[in-house]
Amino acid sequence: MIGHDHDEPKRSAQGHNQHEAESDGRTSLSVRGMNCANCVRHVTEALQAVPGVASAVVQLAQARAEVRWRTGV
């Protein structure tokens, strides 16, 4: 089961994006059923293969995935 917390990018007073330049947003996902490093690798590769995803970091112990993405892709 995957749940998520969606967080729009925060902009400074000058209107600059505080996230990485290539990333427009961040989504935190709950990932259940992982039990080894190979599971983490498969989930990471699957997330990174999605068009528009700038990066994906999967944490086994926390059962979470942090995905940074670009809009308009």
N, C-alpha and C positions, 0 to 999 in steps of 0.2 A: 504494500500500500504506500502511496506517495502523497504527502501533504505538502503545502508550501506557504511561505510567507513572502509576499511580493513587496518590494521596496523600490519606489521610483527614485531616480537619482536626485540628489540634493544639489541645488545650485547656490553658488556664492553670490554676494551682492553684485559682482561684476557679470553674473550670468554664466560663469564657467562651471562646467561639470566637475564635481569632486571625485567621481570615479575615474578609472583609467580612461585615457583619450578614446580608445577604440570601443569602449563599453558604455551603453546607455542605461543599463539597469542591472538589478541584482535580484535573484530569486533564491530563497533557501528552501530546500526540499527535504522532507523526511523520507528516508529510504529503508524499508524493512526487508529482512531476509538475507542480508549480507552476513557471511560468517568467515571470510578469509580475504587475503590481499588480492586474490584472483577475482573475487566478486567486485572489489573496489575498482580494479582495472577495467573490467567489463562495463560497469556503470559509467565510469569516467569516459571511456571510449565512445559509448553510446551517446552520452550527453554532448560530447565535443563534435560528434558527427551531425548534430542538428544544425540546419542553416540558421545563422544569426547568433549562435553561441560563440562568445569571445573566449571564455574559459570555464572550466568546471573543476572543482576541487571536492573530492569525496572523502569523507572521514568515517572509517569503519567503527571506531569506538563510540562516536556520537550518533551513528546511523543517519548522517546528514550529507547533503550535497549542496554546495554553494555554486550557483551558476551566474556568471556575468554575461549579459547579452547586449546586442545592438538592435535598435528598432529599425524598421524599414527594410529588413533583409528577408 
